[in-house]
Amino acid sequence: MLTVFLGLLSLVGAATTCKEGEHRVWRLRSRPVGSIADTDLELVHEPVPTITEGQMLVKNTYISLDPTHRIWMSDKAQYMPKVEIGEVMRAATVGVVEASNHDDYPVGTKVVGFGGVGDYYVGIPGVNVLYKGDQYGLGPTTDLSVNSVIIGLTAWHGVAKVLDPKEGDIVVVSGGAGAVGSLAGQLAKARGATVIGIAGTKVKCEWMTNDLGFDHAINYKLDDVEKAIAAAAPGGITHYFDNVGGSVTDAVLMNAKNYAKIALCGSISEYDDNWGGQRNYNMILMRRISVTGFICTDHINELADAQAEISGMVKGGKLKYSEDIREGLENYITVVRTLYNGKNTGKLMIKV
């Protein structure tokens, strides 16, 4: 595992210090236009919530920052309800139960859920608490990274269930150095496929080929992506794991073989209100391409299978992953923006 752990200077000064009985939450104040602005969210000090029967008080220890945060802030059509103005910003978290009225979750239990961007939340099993944490002994941060619902299950379902590549197949992964893409590419390699990863820096491209075992790496900022794919796979590609959309996906479509499969789990190139769609959409018809859009939360029933394979590969030294851990809840806005400007390396999260 590669871990990047960075402490950031406080952005809000004395406002980060809570009085006794208070905690901090980030509440959405306006819909972002383009990039997320400092004024789109507000760090608010509020009383620590109280719990009733069947509930737990959970203290967040790590908060997951994912590209979908920008979608949740918008009022565009999306796969989950939008975060309403005034609500606590949604986020997956790992935490520890500090008070409990639930027999199955005593004080001290590690839990994984959607606790939001804040210090504490009221945990309700089956509602916002998903399962007990660190069941595979890889450490608590892996419940937000390689072995998580958002990252691990997304990569595993896209490769194992949607693409199902075999030896001799050629798989392209956009966002290949990202948290999901890096895992998807390694899972495809483990199934015998040739893997072409696409990323935006020389360092990320070298990581894909030198450390992750990808066969080819393409820098979309420097290379003509369409020509680079054609050079790496002159006969065309058979599978595509798409995290990015936009012009990168247009280039992949022009290199697809007949009956290629696409697993579509993200379109981060469009999340900052750049909803342009695909110019080469007609290639889906011309090459009879199958496109499957999927969301990890629709496949929770597969999580145990995904975690068993992924954790086994990690423990066996057959899978590498990167975590980018930043310090300080108060730095949420600055840190989340790094997802959209390419300044994060690996699965991004905040240590509360």
C-alpha positions in Angstrom: 0.0 0.0 0.0 1.1 3.5 -0.7 -0.2 6.1 1.7 0.1 9.8 1.3 -0.7 11.5 4.7 -0.8 15.3 4.6 -1.6 17.8 7.3 -3.2 21.0 6.1 -3.2 24.4 7.8 -6.5 25.4 9.3 -8.6 27.5 6.9 -11.1 28.8 9.5 -8.9 29.6 12.5 -10.5 29.6 15.9 -13.8 28.4 14.3 -12.4 24.8 14.3 -12.5 24.6 18.1 -15.8 23.4 19.6 -17.2 24.1 23.0 -18.1 21.3 25.3 -21.1 19.4 24.0 -20.7 20.7 20.4 -19.5 19.2 17.2 -18.9 20.4 13.7 -20.8 19.6 10.5 -20.5 21.0 6.9 -23.9 22.1 5.6 -24.7 22.8 2.0 -25.6 26.5 1.5 -25.8 26.9 -2.3 -25.6 24.8 -5.5 -22.1 25.1 -6.9 -21.8 26.7 -10.4 -18.7 25.1 -11.9 -16.1 24.4 -9.3 -17.1 24.1 -5.6 -16.8 27.6 -4.0 -15.9 28.3 -0.4 -19.3 29.9 0.1 -21.2 26.8 -1.2 -20.9 25.1 2.2 -20.6 26.3 5.8 -18.8 24.7 8.8 -21.4 24.9 11.6 -21.0 24.2 15.3 -24.0 22.4 16.7 -24.9 20.3 19.8 -23.8 16.7 19.7 -26.9 14.8 18.7 -28.8 12.6 21.1 -29.9 9.1 20.5 -33.1 7.1 21.2 -33.9 3.4 21.1 -32.2 1.3 18.4 -29.7 4.1 17.6 -26.0 4.8 18.3 -23.9 7.9 18.6 -21.0 7.4 16.1 -17.9 9.5 16.1 -16.4 9.7 12.6 -12.7 8.9 12.3 -12.2 9.1 8.5 -14.4 10.6 5.9 -14.4 9.5 2.3 -14.1 12.1 -0.4 -15.4 10.9 -3.8 -16.1 12.5 -7.2 -19.8 12.0 -6.6 -19.8 14.7 -3.9 -20.0 17.3 -6.7 -23.1 15.5 -8.2 -24.8 15.2 -4.8 -24.4 19.0 -4.3 -26.2 19.7 -7.6 -29.8 19.5 -8.5 -29.2 17.5 -11.6 -30.9 14.1 -12.2 -28.8 11.6 -10.3 -28.7 8.1 -8.8 -29.4 9.2 -5.2 -31.5 12.0 -3.8 -29.6 15.3 -4.0 -28.3 16.9 -0.8 -30.8 19.6 0.0 -29.8 23.1 0.8 -29.2 23.3 4.6 -28.5 19.5 5.0 -25.3 18.0 6.2 -23.1 17.1 3.3 -23.4 13.4 2.5 -20.3 11.2 2.7 -19.3 7.6 3.5 -17.4 7.3 6.8 -15.8 5.0 9.2 -16.3 5.7 12.9 -16.5 4.3 16.4 -19.7 3.9 18.5 -19.4 6.2 21.5 -22.9 5.6 23.0 -25.4 2.9 22.1 -29.0 1.8 22.4 -28.5 -1.1 20.1 -27.5 -4.5 21.4 -25.6 -5.5 18.2 -23.4 -2.4 18.2 -21.9 -1.9 21.7 -19.7 1.1 22.6 -16.3 0.7 20.8 -17.7 -1.0 17.7 -16.1 0.2 14.5 -18.8 0.9 11.8 -19.0 1.8 8.2 -21.8 4.0 7.0 -23.0 7.3 5.5 -22.2 9.5 8.5 -21.8 12.7 6.5 -19.1 15.4 6.7 -19.1 16.0 10.5 -17.7 14.9 13.8 -20.7 12.8 14.9 -23.9 11.3 13.6 -26.8 9.3 14.8 -26.3 5.8 13.5 -29.2 3.5 12.5 -28.4 0.0 11.2 -29.9 -0.6 7.8 -30.4 3.1 7.3 -27.1 4.9 7.4 -24.9 2.2 9.1 -23.9 -0.4 6.6 -21.8 -2.9 8.5 -19.1 -3.4 11.2 -15.7 -2.1 10.1 -12.3 -3.7 9.5 -13.6 -7.2 9.3 -10.7 -8.4 7.1 -7.9 -6.9 9.3 -6.5 -4.5 6.6 -7.0 -1.4 8.8 -9.9 1.0 9.1 -9.0 3.2 6.1 -9.4 0.3 3.8 -13.2 0.4 4.6 -13.2 3.6 2.6 -10.6 2.5 0.0 -9.7 -0.8 -1.5 -12.2 -2.9 0.4 -15.1 -0.4 0.5 -18.5 -0.2 -1.0 -17.7 2.9 -3.1 -14.2 1.8 -4.3 -13.8 -1.9 -3.9 -17.3 -3.0 -4.8 -17.5 -0.6 -7.8 -14.3 -1.9 -9.3 -15.1 -5.5 -8.6 -18.6 -5.4 -9.9 -17.6 -3.6 -13.1 -14.8 -6.1 -13.8 -16.3 -9.4 -12.5 -19.9 -8.9 -13.4 -20.2 -6.4 -16.2 -17.0 -6.8 -18.3 -15.9 -10.4 -17.3 -12.7 -10.2 -19.3 -10.7 -13.3 -20.2 -7.2 -14.0 -21.3 -6.6 -12.3 -24.7 -9.0 -9.5 -24.1 -7.9 -5.9 -24.1 -9.3 -3.7 -21.4 -9.0 0.1 -21.3 -9.4 1.9 -17.9 -10.0 5.6 -17.8 -8.9 7.2 -14.6 -6.6 4.3 -14.4 -4.5 5.7 -11.5 -7.6 6.7 -9.5 -8.9 4.7 -6.5 -11.5 2.7 -8.6 -9.5 2.6 -11.9 -6.3 1.3 -10.4 -8.2 -1.5 -8.7 -10.2 -2.3 -11.8 -7.1 -2.6 -13.9 -5.5 -5.0 -11.5 -8.6 -7.1 -11.3 -8.7 -7.3 -15.1 -5.0 -8.2 -15.2 -5.6 -11.0 -12.7 -8.1 -12.4 -15.1 -5.5 -12.5 -17.9 -6.4 -9.4 -19.9 -4.1 -6.8 -21.4 -4.8 -3.5 -19.6 -4.4 0.0 -21.0 -4.6 2.7 -18.3 -5.3 6.4 -19.0 -4.2 9.1 -16.5 -3.2 12.7 -16.5 0.4 12.9 -15.2 3.7 11.2 -16.0 4.0 10.0 -12.3 0.5 8.4 -12.5 1.3 6.7 -15.8 4.6 5.3 -14.4 2.8 4.0 -11.4 0.3 2.1 -13.5 2.9 0.3 -15.6 5.8 0.0 -13.0 3.8 -0.8 -9.9 0.3 -1.9 -10.9 1.3 -4.1 -13.8 -0.7 -2.4 -16.5 0.6 -3.2 -20.0 0.3 0.3 -21.4 -0.2 3.8 -20.0 -1.6 6.9 -21.9 -1.2 10.5 -20.6 -4.4 12.2 -21.9 -2.9 15.6 -21.3 0.1 15.0 -23.6 -0.9 12.2 -25.9 -3.5 11.9 -28.7 -5.6 9.4 -26.8 -7.3 7.9 -29.9 -4.0 7.4 -31.7 -2.3 6.1 -28.6 -5.0 3.4 -28.0 -4.7 2.4 -31.7 -1.0 2.0 -31.3 -1.3 -0.1 -28.2 -4.2 -2.2 -29.6 -4.1 -2.0 -33.4 -6.9 -4.6 -33.6 -9.2 -2.7 -31.4 -10.2 -3.0 -27.7 -12.7 -5.5 -26.3 -13.6 -3.9 -22.9 -13.7 -0.4 -21.3 -14.0 0.5 -17.7 -15.1 4.2 -17.7 -14.7 6.6 -14.8 -14.2 9.7 -16.9 -16.5 10.2 -19.9 -16.0 13.1 -22.3 -13.3 13.3 -24.9 -11.4 10.3 -23.4 -14.4 8.1 -23.9 -14.9 9.4 -27.4 -11.3 8.3 -28.2 -12.0 4.8 -26.7 -15.3 4.4 -28.7 -13.3 5.0 -32.0 -11.1 2.1 -31.1 -13.7 -0.4 -30.0 -14.1 -3.8 -31.6 -17.5 -5.2 -32.6 -19.4 -6.3 -29.5 -17.1 -4.6 -27.1 -18.4 -4.1 -23.5 -18.4 -0.9 -21.5 -18.8 -0.7 -17.7 -19.8 2.9 -17.0 -19.4 4.0 -13.3 -18.5 7.6 -13.6 -18.0 10.7 -15.8 -15.9 13.0 -13.7 -14.8 15.1 -16.7 -18.4 16.5 -16.7 -19.1 16.9 -13.0 -18.2 20.6 -12.8 -21.2 21.5 -15.0 -19.4 20.5 -18.2 -22.2 18.2 -19.4 -21.3 17.9 -23.0 -22.1 14.2 -23.7 -20.4 12.0 -26.2 -19.5 13.1 -29.7 -18.9 9.5 -30.9 -22.1 8.0 -29.4 -22.9 6.6 -32.8 -20.1 4.1 -32.5 -22.2 2.2 -30.0 -24.4 1.3 -32.9 -21.6 0.9 -35.5 -19.7 -1.5 -33.3 -22.7 -3.0 -31.5 -21.3 -2.1 -28.1 -23.0 -3.1 -24.9 -22.9 -0.3 -22.3 -23.9 -0.9 -18.7 -24.2 1.9 -16.2 -24.1 0.7 -12.6 -24.0 2.1 -9.0 -22.2 0.2 -6.2 -25.1 0.6 -3.8 -27.3 -1.5 -6.1 -25.0 -4.5 -5.5 -24.5 -4.6 -1.8 -25.4 -8.3 -1.9 -22.1 -8.9 -3.7 -19.9 -7.0 -1.2 -18.8 -10.2 0.7 -17.6 -11.8 -2.5 -15.8 -8.6 -3.6 -14.1 -8.1 -0.2 -13.1 -11.7 0.0 -11.3 -11.6 -3.4 -9.8 -8.1 -2.9 -8.6 -8.7 0.7 -7.1 -12.1 -0.4 -5.1 -10.4 -3.2 -3.9 -7.6 -0.9 -2.7 -10.1 1.8 -1.1 -12.2 -0.9 0.8 -9.2 -2.3 -1.0 -9.4 -5.6 -2.8 -6.1 -5.4 -1.6 -2.6 -4.6 -3.5 0.5 -3.6 -2.9 4.1 -2.7 -4.5 6.2 0.0 -4.3 10.0 0.2 -5.2 11.0 3.8 -5.6 14.6 4.7 -5.9 16.1 8.1 -8.8 18.2 9.4 -12.5 18.3 9.0 -12.3 22.0 8.6 -10.4 21.6 5.3 -13.2 19.7 3.5 -13.8 22.2 0.7 -10.1 22.6 -0.2 -9.5 18.9 -0.1 -12.5 17.8 -2.1 -11.6 20.2 -4.9 -8.4 18.2 -5.5 -10.5 15.4 -6.9 -11.4 17.6 -9.9 -8.0 19.2 -10.5 -5.9 16.0 -10.4 -4.0 17.0 -7.3 -4.8 13.9 -5.2 -3.0 10.7 -5.4 -5.0 7.6 -4.5 -8.2 7.2 -2.5 -8.9 10.6 -0.9 -10.1 10.9 2.6 -10.0 13.2 5.6 -8.8 12.1 9.1 -11.2 13.8 11.5 
